[in-house]
Amino acid sequence: MQYSELLVQRIHELCNRKKPNSTISINHLAEMSGLRQSTVNNIMQGNSKNPKIKTLHKIALAFNMTLADFLDFDELNKYAFDNDTDDI
């Protein structure tokens, strides 16, 4: 799995667990984070392979998390960047 896919997986996970019995839509996440819906869509659809830290920070804040908390999950902590074909 690539780095960008891990971020998408993390966002999906957080959207699904933030509200019991419901999920946060991409549109609502964009609204909560102050980002354009197209920006969030591009990340979630894999068009944006390397989102800016500022963008990830805004998404983290939408989940009431620090950027460090947002990026602290097992799959990413075990990720080896030398296996990634995306430009870093």
N, C-alpha and C positions, 0 to 999 in steps of 0.2 A: 504494500500500500504506500502511496506517495504522501508527502507532507501535506499537500493541499487537501487530499482526501481525508487525512486525519482531522484537519480543522473542520471540514464539513461534517464528519461523523460526530465531533465534539459539539458543534452547534445543534445538530439534530438531537443529540442526547439531552442537551440542556433545554431545548424547546419542549421536548416531550416530558421532562420531569419537573419543569418549573411550576406548572399548574396541574393539580390532581385532576384526573379524568378529562383533561383537554390539553391541547398543544398550543404553542405560540406559533402563529403563522409567520411566514417570511415577511409579509407586509407589516405585521405588528412588530416584529423584531426590528425592522427598518425604522419604524416610528419610534420605538422605545430607545433605539441607539442614536437617533438623529442622523442616520445615514439615508441616502437615497435608496429606494427599493431596488433600483437597477444595480447598485453596488452590492447589496446583499444577494440579489439573484445571481450575479456573476460569480460570487464566491461559492454559493450553493450549487450552481450548475457546473462548476469546475472551469469556468472561463477565466477566472482570476486565480492563477496558480500561486501567487506570492503576494497576498494582501499586505498593505502597509501596517506597521505597528499601531499607528494612530487609529486605523480602522478596526483592528482587533481589540484595541483598548476600548473603543466605543461599544463594541459588541459585548465585551466583558462587563462594562458598567451597566449595560441593559439588563444583565443577569445579576446585578448587585454583587459583582465579583471584582477583584483586582485582576490585572492582566496576568500576574504571576499565578493566581488561582486558576484562571481560565486555561493557561497553558500547562498546568500541572496535572497531567493524567498519564496513566501507565503507558499507553500506546505511544505517546509522543516522547515520554522519558526514555523509552527503549529504542527509539527511532535512530537509525544510522543514516546520516545525510549522504554518505558516499554511495548509497544505493539509489538515490533520487536522480531522476533525469531532468527535473525542473531546474531552471536557472535560479540560483540563490542570490 
